[in-house]
Amino acid sequence: MLHEATMCLLTAYATHRTLVLTTNGWRFAPSTWDTFMMPLSTCTANDTKDMDPRNQTSSARVVRLSSLIRSWNNSPAKFRPLAIPADLAKRLKTFHGDPPTWWVGQLVSFLLRPQPHLQQTIQTQGEKMGFKRPIVGIQVRRTDKVNAEGRYYSLEEYMKHVEEYYDLRQQHEDIKNADCLWPPMTRRSSRNFRKSEFCVIPEVQHHQGGGQPRIVVRQIRYTRDGLSAVLVDLHFLSMCDFVVCTYTSNATTMIRRRKVCVVLTLINVVVIFLVIVTHSFNRSVVEIQSGLQWTTDGSPSLPNVVTIQINISELINRCLQEGEIFQNNNLSFIQQCVKRAPSAITLPRLEQLGTHTNPGENQTKALYPLSTERETARRRVESTAREVFYFITAKMDTLSHGNFSLNEFTKQFINNTRTELEDYKRSLSNDLHQLSHVDEDDEWRVSESKQLGDLVQRRLLVLQNPQNCSKAKIVVCNLGRPYGFGSMLHEATMCLLTAYATHRTLVLTTNGWRFTPSTWDTFMMPLSTCTTNDTRDMDPKNQTVSSRVVQLKTLVGDWNNSPAKFRPRAIPADLAKNLRTFHGDPPTWWVGQLVSYLLRPQPHLQQTINAQVDRIGLQRPIVGIQVRRTDKVNKEAVLNSLEEYMKHVEEYYDLRQQHEDIKERRLFLATDEPSLFAELQKKYPHYNISRVEGSADTSSVKSRFTRGGLSAILVDLHLLSMCDFVVCTYSSNVCRAVYELMQTRHGDASHKVYSLDSSVYYVTYYDIYYQRAVISHEARSAAEVSFQVGDLLHIHSYLYHLKERAVAGNLRNGSTFGMNSRTGKLGLFPSYKAVDEIVEENMGENI
């Protein structure tokens, strides 16, 4: 009957007519609609006496419902509950996940406004039960429904979802008492069960306190008490945080709140969202209090325009529209709100809520700046989703390739599941991409990164170019190891990091490096106006940390035991808050700024880079692959086939194709193996493949340490960093340098590089990389490690051993390998249970 009345009210709303309900023949006589619910209208049946049942048109003043709608199945869309009013649609689609349910819920809420005596009954029962949140409700419909409209469900089936809800909620909330409304009291469980005296449970013959249940059998369901019981139960269930029920029961289709209702049936029924005004009001107060400061007498004050979360006119409208149906103890508060809010607010009008008025800040569609909590949560969802797919894929690989005896049907099932999983992955990845780009969010991240990056670059320029080099404090760093350019670049990065942390000017020397006669300044801009001439008063044998000119070792000592601020996983404390908001890997962004300063190209190198960009027609989107072969293979890394690289290139384009029409798939190749270009063209003819001519030859072992070889590496490095996505190996210093430099070009490029060997990025081999446990873990085998929430986990970077990929870091199968710093034990653990630990250190803020 309630759903019938809902459809009637929907039709009245759609046709701008007043609804008059009659209850001739309904089964709850002598009770009428108004016995428990507030009257629907001031109009009554007396106002319909001039209706002519035999001669009706849709334009008549009084019409029967059948005159407007002949058949629900063939009725216009606006008379159907899955349609929503167009004038409400934009806002409704923004804040609600199921707009039609919210819309129908408003109609049901109006229909079910309780009479004062029913409201009093609800309040009395709530106090008697000690009703408080969090609480889960279950509605068990048995008797006439079973085997007629629905099947029988055991209590275990209901409680499975109750337990799951509390287990999930326990992850982010300390739940002392887990309440459940209303399974039979005879069921044994760890949950604290509550029920009202009106609870309809046919299996229960007595209440917990004894006595006969008031409503237990079908024969009295259609009495006054029966109707009251259904209404009381319905209101209490709708106040719960979560409900398990069956949609075959009309009563339970009205209790779906803004949380989730688990349904134990697949029958298609219209879902009705009963909006309980008590909850609506409580939520509104929370929103208001987050922006307005309320005094003890209920009057609002306005400390700061930026903190306001809701429009004041909207607040007053809400008070006026909903105040009459709030509980009495809240009504006076709302009345004060309406009276005092206008006089307490000194600004004439607030056009945009949360909009920043500070000059120079970004103004885009969204309310900026985005909060650190919001962005962290979004990235956490992306990370967990990625780990879930890693985990499932790895398990299916184990089934397919492990020592299992599988018949053809099972093999086909696994293959089909794998295909479906890829479809799910593409769809979810597209959804997450849209989420990160909504309201121009990504443009904001790029802008924030540029602004913060400009600040760091200005500081480095000031630090490296003091007014008087003869008096400036200097740290001297020599790049004299017989290694390649990538290794030397990261050595210089650590030197510049130390200079920044100690407020010293860095002077680089290249005694013994292998690129002679070229020096650092041959292709890169000079690091400083200070030179070795300004370091002549340095005494190598008698140095202290307070000396004007010191060698790097005096400040750092052994890198493995150096202070945290000298390590690349630490970030400047004064940059941390903003950096954590817009970027998914703050330490890499920070190192990227240092690398960017070091690699500022000389004009002739910049001209070479520009010429190569024009020659190969570098256009976006484009993916880069950096294939390091020759001296690395079997010494520091394993051989990866082109197919391994291209697997991830294909996946990137397939995912991007979900939200973008890509006409041509472009690929840029950087390698020290000349034959790879022809192999790529042969195997992947549908790709537009480009490279720097002669780069592979000059990057070979025999030419690598010449002027041409150094130029080729630098050009490849810059072009790779311009790509949208790069596949390479972190065992190569150039790959890591590309990842670092990309952070300065793309805003947040924390997932724009895929490494085929190490999943853990590191600047140098003596990096210390930690994660912090956010979910406790109990080892399930000898290969796993246990830890508690808060434990620090030392994650090993890539380790090459016996020509195989070593067990280190994130294994991309749902597990990570590391050591619990508290217990000293090594082992595997689920990757999603820990997050990166980022150290903040005071350094550089006074430059």
N, C-alpha and C positions, 0 to 999 in steps of 0.2 A: 504493500500500500504506500509506503514512504517513497519508493522509487516511482510509483505511478504518479504520486503527487509532485515529485520532482520534475517529471516530464511535463506535467500540466503547468507548473510554474515557469519552466523553460519556455514553453509555448507562449504564455502570457507575456513574458519579458520580450520575446522576439517580436510579438505583434503589438506591443505597447498597450496591453489590456490588463485590467485588474482581475485577479483570479479569485473566484468564489468556489470553495470546495463544499460539496455535499457528501454525506456519508450514509446515504440510504442503502441499507443492506450489508453494511460492513459488519464484521464478526465481533467487534469489541463493544457492541451495545450493552448497557445503556450509555457507556462512555462515548464521548465525541472527540473530535480532534482537539477542541479547546479544553478538554478535561485536564490534559497534562502539558500541552503546548500553548504558547501565546496565540491569540487570534491572528489569522493570516491577513485580515483586512477589516477595515471599518465597514465595508460593504457586506451585505448578507443576502440570503436567498430572497428576502423581501424586495431587494432592489433589482430582481431579475423577473418580476412578475409579468412584464410586458413582452417577454420572449415568446415567439411563436415557434414551437418545435417543428411544425410542418413546413414553414416557409422561412428558411434561413439562408443568408448569404454571408460571405466573409466581411461584408461592409456593415452588417447589422450591428446595432448597439450591443445587444446581448446575444451571444452565440454559444452553442455547445462546442465542446472540444472537437467533436467529429466533423463539425462544419469547417474547421480550419485544417484538420489533418484527417484524411480518409484512412490512411494506413501508415503506421510508423515505419514500416519497411520501405515505403516509397515516398516518405515525406521529404520536403526540402531540407538541405543541409543545416540550415539555421535552427531547425527544430530537433536536431540530434545532439546528444550530449558531448560528442567528440568535436563539435564546432565551438569556437570561443568568440566572444565579441571582438570585433576588429579594433575598436578604440582602446581595448585593454591589452591587445595582443603583444605590443612591443615590450612593455614593462613586464608583462606576465611571462613571456618567453625568456626574459633576462634572469629573473630570480627563481623560477620554478622549473623543475625537471619534467613535470607532467601537467602542462597548462589545462587540458580539458578536465582533469580530475580536480584541480583547484577551482575551476569555474563551477563544476557541478557541486563541489563542496560548499561554495557560497550559497547555492540554492538550498541545499540540505540544511545548512546552518540556519538559514532564515526560517525554514519549516520547523526546525526542532528547538527554537527558542523556548526554554522551559518556563512553565508557570512558577510563581514564587514557591509554592508548596513542593513542587518537584525539585527545584533548585535547593531547597532546604533539605530534602531527602538526600540529595547527592552530597551536600556538604556534611551532613551527619554521618553518612556512610564513609566518607573519606576520612573523617576524624576517628571514627571507630576502627577503621582498618589501619590507621597510621599511614595513609597513602603518601608515598614520597618517591622521588626519582633518585637514581635510575630504577625503572621498573619495566618488566616485559609482561605483556598480556597474551593469553591464549584463549581462543573462543572455540569450544568443542561442541559442535552441533551433532547430536545423535538422533535418537528416536525416529521420527518420521522421515528424516532426510536420508538415512542410511539405506542403501540399496534401492532407493526411489530416485533421488537426484544426485547422490554422491556415494562414494564408497566409504568403508569404515577405515579410520586412521587410528593407530594405537597412540597412546600417550608418548611412547618413545619417539615416534615420528615428530610429534610437536616439540618435545623437549630437546631433540637433536639441534634444532635451530635456535632454541632459547640458549642452550649452552654455547653454541657457536657465537651468538651475538655478544654474550658476556665475555667470552674469551677474547674476541676482537676488541671490545671496548676496554678491556683490562690493559691492552697494549699502551693506551695513552691516558688512562685514568685509573686512579687507585680506588677501586670499588670495595667498600667495606662490607656492605650487605647487598646481595643480589636478590631483588624481589621478583616474584612472578605472580601474576594475577590471571588466573584462578584454576589451576588443575585440582583434581580431587585431593583432599587432605590426607588420604590414605597412602598416596604415593611418597616413597622415601626419596629424598634428594638433598643435596647440599644447599639448594636454594631456599630462601625464606618465602613461603607462599602466603598470599593474602587473598581474601575473597569477601564479597559482600553477602549480606543475608539473603539477597535476591538472586544469588548465583544459580544459574540453571545447569545442573550437572546430574543427569538421570542416574548415573552409576552410584552417586553418593546418597546414602539413606539418612545420614545424620550429619549435622554440622560438627565442627571441631569441638565446640563446647556442648554438644548434645542437643536434643530437641529435634523436632521434625522440620525438614526443609520447607520453606514456604512455597517455592515454585519448582516442581520437579517433574510434573507429568503434563502430557499434552492437553488433557481435559480442561485444565484451568488456565491454559495459555491465553485464551481469548476473554479473560475476565479483566476487571479493573486492575487487580494486583498483577496479573500476567503482563499487561501492557506497561505498567509502571516498572516491573522488573526488567523488561527488555530495554526500556529507555535508560534506566540507571546503569545497566551493564554496558550499553552502547557508549554512554558518556564516559564511563571510567576507562573502557578499553581505548577510546580515542585519546585519552590523556597519557597513555603509556608511551614509552620511548620506542617501542618495537612490538609488533603483534604477529603472532602466528595463527592462521585461521584457514578457512576454506572459502573461496569465492562463490561456491554453490549456495552459501548462506547469504541471503540478502542483508542480514544484520551486519555481517562482518565486512561487506563491501564498503561500508561507510566509515570504517575505523582506520583507513589508510592515511597516516599522517605524512608529514614532510620527510620522515625517515623512510625505512623500507618495511614493507609487509611481506613476509614469506608466505606463499600460497601453496597448499598441498594438493592442488588440482590444476589441470590444464584446460578446464572448460572456460570458453571465452565469455566473460560477463563484463558489463560496464562497471568500472571501478569508481566508487564515490569517495571523495575526500571530505570527511566531515571536519570542518574547521572549528575547533573548540576555542571559543573566544578567550578563555583563561590563558591558554598557551599563546595565543596570538598577542595578547596584551603583555604577557611576561617577556616575550621576545622583543616586542616594541620597546619596552622599558630598557632592556639591555642595550638596544641600539641607541636609544636616546642618551643613556648614561655614558656610553662610550664617547660621546661628543660633548654633551652638556654636563656641567657640574650642578647637582641639585643640592639645595640647602635643606636644612632639617625641616623647614616648614613647607617644603614641596615646591619652592620657586626656583626656576632655572637661572643659572648665570652663564655668561659666555666668555670664557677665558681666552679663547683663540679661535679665529674663524676657521683655520685649517683643520681643526679637530672635529668639526661638525660632520656627523654621519648621515643625517636625514634632513630634509627640507622642513623648515619650521612651519610653513603653511600646511605641509602634508601632515605634520605632527598634530596641528590643531584640528584639521579635517578628520583625522583618525580619532581624536578624542571625541569630537562631536558625533561621528557616525557610530562609534562602537561603545561609547560611554554608557548608553542606556542598558546594554546587555552584559556589562562587566559585573563581577561579583561586587556586592555592596561595599566591602572593605576597600576596594580599589576605586570606587566611583568618586569618592571625595578627592582622591589624589588627582584623578583625571580632571575634575572640575577646577581644581587649583591650577592644573597645567594650562587649561584653556584661558583662565582669567589672567594669569600672571606672565605667561610666556611672551606675549607681545610687548608688555611694558618693560620686561627684563632685558629684551634684546635691543641694543642700541642701533644696530645696522638696519637700514630701511628694507633691504631685500637681499636674500642670498640666492643668486642665480644658479650657481654650480656648486654642488656639495663636494667638499674635500679639495676644491681647486686651489692650487698654490698661487699666492699673490706676490711671492718674492720675485724680483726682476731677475731675468737671465735663466730662470728654470724652464725646463721643457714644458711645452703646452701641446698635448696631443689629445686624442680621443679619450683615452683612459684617465683615471685619477692618479697622477704621479706625485712623488716617486712610488714605484711599486714597493711593497713592504718586503723586508728580508724574509719574514716568516712565510709569506705567500709564495715567493720565488723558491725558497728552500723546499717547501712542501711540493711544489710542482716538479722540481728536479728530482725529488725523492721518489715521486710516482714514476717518472721516466726511468730512473735507475732500477726500481723494483720490477717494473714491467720487463725491462731488458733482462734482468736476472731470471725471471720466471721463464722467459723463452729460452734462455741458455739452458736452464735446468731441464725443461721438458724435452728439448732437442737432444740433449746429452743422454737422457734416459731412453729415448727412442733409438738413438744410435747404439746404445748398449744392447737393446733388444734385437736390433737388426744384425749387429756384427759380433755379438757375444756368443758364448757357448750355450746357445739355446736351440732346442729342436723345434722349429717353427714350420707349420704346414703352409701351403701356398695361400690359403685364405687369410691366415694371420699376417703373413708378409704383406699381402695386398692391403689389409686393414691398416697396418703401420704406415705404409706408403701414402695411403689416402689421408690418414690423420696428419702426416707430415705436411702434405699439400694444404690441407685445411688450416693447419697451424700457421703456415706462411701467409695465408689470406688474412687470418686474424691479426697477425703481426703487422702486415701492411696497413690494415684498417686502423689499428690502435696507434701505430706510428703517425699516421695521417692526422688522427684526432689530437694527439699530443703536439704535433706541429702546429695545428690550428690554434690550440690553446696557448702556445708560446708566442703566437703572432697576432692574437686578437687585439683589437684597439691599438694597432701599431706598437705593440710591446717590444718587438724586436728592434724597431727603429730607435726606440728609447734606449735599449741596451747598447746599441752601437754608439749613440750619442754620449751616453754616460761613460762608456769605455774611452771614447776620444777625449772627453773633458778631463777625466782622471789621468789618462795617459799624457796629455799635454802638461798637466801639473808635474808629473814625474820627470818628463823630458826637460822642463824648465829648471827643476831642481838639479838634475844632472849637469846641465849646462853651467849653472852657477857654481856647482861644486868643482867641476873640471876646469873652470876658467876663473881662478881667483884674481883679485886685483893685483896682488904682488906675490909672484911665485917664490921669491926668495924668502918670504916669511910664512908662506902657507904650509900647513901640515900635509905631508905627502906620504903615500905608501907606494913602494916600488915592487912591481911584479914582473918577473921574467918568463917569457914564453919560449923556453929553450928545450922542451922535451921533443924527442924525435918522432912525433905523432902527426896524424893528418890534421887538416884545417879544422874539421868539426871538433876534434878533441881540444885543439888550441882555443877555439872560440869559447868553449865551455870553461876552460881554464881562465880565460880573460873575464868571463861572466862572474865567476866566483871572486876574482880580484876586485871587480867593480862593485859587487855586492858588499865586500868587506869595506871598501872605501866609503860607500854610502852609509853603512852602519856605524862607521867611526868618524864620519864627517871629515874625511881626508880626500885629497886629490890623488887620483891614480895616475901613475906614470908607468907605461908599459915599455919593457925592453924585449928585444927579440934575439938575444945572444944564443946562437945554437939552433934556431929553428930552421926548418928544412926548406923554406921557400926563398932563400937568398938567391939573388940580391934584392928581391922584393921585400918590403917591410910592411908593417900594418898600414901605414899611410899611403901605400901604393894604390890601393883600391878603396880603402875606407877613409872617411874624414878623420883628421887628427883628433885623438881623444881629449887633448888638453892643450892649452897654451903653455903649460909647464913641460919642460923637457928634462933629460938626464943632467943637463948643465945645472939645473936647480937642485940636484940631489948630491952635489959634490961634498957637502959637509957631513954626509952620512958616514958613520963609523960602523962597519959591518960587525965588528967584534965587540962593540959596547953599545948595545941598544936596549931601550926599554919602551914600553907602550906609550910613554909620554914624550919620547923623542920627536923632534920636528920631522925628520925623515926616517922612516923605518922600512925594513923589508917585510913582505907579507907574512913570513913565518913568525915574526916577532909578535904579530897580533893574533894569529890564528893557531899557531903551533901545529898539532896534528889535526887534520880535518875531521877524523873520526871522533875526536873528543873536543871539538871546538864548541863555543857557545852557540845557542840556538839561532841568534840573530845573524850569524855568519853562514847559515845554511839556507839553501834555496826553498825549503818547505815552510820557512817563516815569512810572514808578510808584515809590512809596516803597519803599526797599530792605528795610526791616524788615517790610513786608507781603508782599513778593514771593513768597516760597516758598509760603505758604499760598494766596495769590491765584492763582498759576500752576497750582496743583493743581485747585481746584474750578471755575475759570472759563476759558472759551475765548477771552476778549478782555479781559485784565486792565486795559489802559489805559482802556477804556470803563467798566468797573466802578468804577475810581478816580474818573473824571470824574463818574460817576453819583452818587457819594457827595457830591461838592461841589455838584452840581445839587440833590440832595435836601435838603441843608442850606439852600441859597438859597431853595427853594420851599416851605419849611414854611408851611402855610397858617394865616392868622389864623382864630380860631374861627368868624367869620361865613362865611368862604370854605369852611371844612371842612363847615359846616352846609349850604351850597349844594351842595357835592359829594355829600354823603350823601343829600340830598333828590333829586338827579338820579338817583343810583344806585337809590333806591327807586322813583322814578317810571317809569324805563324798565325796571325789573326786571332789572338787570344780573346775569346768571348765566353761569357758565362751563360748557362752553367757549364762547368768543366771540372773534371776529376783528374788529379795527378797521381802518378805512381812513381815511387823512387825505389829502384831495384839495385841494391848493393850486392855485388857478386865478388869476383876476384879474390883479394886478400882476406876478406871477412869470412868467406865460407870455410867451414870446418876449423876455424880458429876462434871466432867469437860468435858465430851464428850458423844455423843450418841453411841448406839450400831450399828456397821456396819457389815452386813452379809458377809460371805466369797464370795458370788457372787459379791458383790460390789468391793471387792479387785480384784477378778479374771477377772472382766470385763476389767480392765486396763492392767492386765498382758496379757490377750489374745490380746488386741489391740496393745500392744507393740510388741509382736511376729509377729502379722499379718503385721505390718508396716515394721519390720525388714526383714521379709521374702521377701519383694519386692526387696531388693538388696543383699540378702545373703541366701544361701541354708542352712537352719537350720535343721539338722538331728534330734535333740532331744530338746524338750522344758524343761528346767531345772528351778526348783523353790526352793528357800531356805526360810524356815519358822522360824521366831523368834516370840515367843509369851509367855504370862504368863498363857495361858489356855491350859492344857495338852490334852484335847479332840480334839483340832483342827487338829492335824496331821492326825488322823484316818479319820476325816470328809473330809479333803482335798483329801486323797488317794481314798476315795470312790467316791467322786463327780468328780474328775479330774484324772482318771486312766492313761490318756495319757501323764501326766507330770512325770518327774523324780524329786521327792520331797525329799529334805534333810533337816536335822535339827541337832542341837547339842543335843546329848542324855542327858536327865535329865535337860535341860535348862528351860523348862516350869515349872518343879517342883520347882527348886531352885529360879525361878523368881516369884513364887507365893507370896502372901502377907505375909504369915507366915515365909517364908525362905528368903525373898528378902534382909533383912538387915543383913544377915550372911556373913561370908567370902566366902562361896560357891555361895551365891546369887550375891555378887558383882563381883566375877569372871565370872559368867554366863552372866551378863549384858555386861561386857567388851568384852567377846568373841563374843557374838551376834552382838554387835555394830561394831566391826572390820570386821566381816564376811559380814554383811550387806553393809558396805561401799565398799567392794570389788565387789559387784554386779554391773551389767550394768544398772539396773533400779530397783527402789524400790517403793513399794506402802505402805503407812503408814498414820498416822494422825499427823498433826503438833501440836495437843493438847498434844501429848506425847513428853517429852523432849528428849527421846532416838531417836525418828524419826527425830527431828531437828538436833540432834548431828550427826546422820548418814548423813544427807544432807550436813552438814558442813564438815565432814571428807571426803566425796566423792569428794569435790572440790580439795583436795590435791592429789587425786589418778587418776583423769580422765581428768585433764586439765580444760575443761569447762563442768561442770556437772550441769549447772543451770536448765536443764530440764530433769534430770535423776531421779527425785523424784516426785511422784504424791501423794498429800495429799487429803484424802477423806473428811476432815472437813474444816480446814482453807486453803484457797488458798493463803494466805499471810504468808510468812515465817517470824518468829520473834525469837530472841534469848531469850528474857524475856518478860513478860507481860507489862513492862513499856517501851518497844521500841516505838519510834516515827517514823512512816513510812509515807513518803511523796511521792506524784507524782507531776509532773509539767505539766500543761495544754499546749499542743502543737497545739490544734485546739479548737477554741471557741465553746461553747455550750449554747443553749437557752433551758431552761427547757420546756418540752412538756406536763408535767403533774405536779400535786402537789407532786408526789413522786420523782421528779427529782430536781437536783440542777444546776443552771446556773453558768458559769464561762467564763473568758476571757483568751486569750492566755497569758501565763506567770503566771497565778494564781497558788498558792501552794495549793495542795489538801491533806488534812490529811486523810490517809486511815486507817481505824480501822482493827486491826488484829482479829482473831477468838474470838467470844464472845459466851460462852455457856449460854443458857437461856431457862428455862422451858422445859428441855429435848429435845430441838429441835436445829437444826442448825440455828444460828442467822444470821441476815442480816449484813454481814461485809465483807470488802475486795472485791475481784473479785468474782462475783457470777457464773461465767462460763456460762452465758447466753447472753454474749455481754455487760453486765453492771457491773459497780463497785460501791460500796457504800462508800461514804466518805464525808468530810466536806470541804467547800471552806474556807480557812483560812482568806481570805480577807473579806468575807461577814458573816462568821460564820454560814452559812446555811448547813444543812445536806441533803443528797439525793443521788439518783442514777444518773449515767452518762455513756455514751458509753465508754467502756474500751479503745478503740483505740485512744481516744482523749487526752490521758495523758501518760507520760512515767515516769519511776522511777526517783526520785530526789536523786542524790548521792552527799553527802557533802565531800569535801576534806579538811583535816586539817593537819597542820604541826605537826608531831609527829614522833619521832624515827629516823629521818634522820641523826642525829649526833651520834647515838649509835655505 
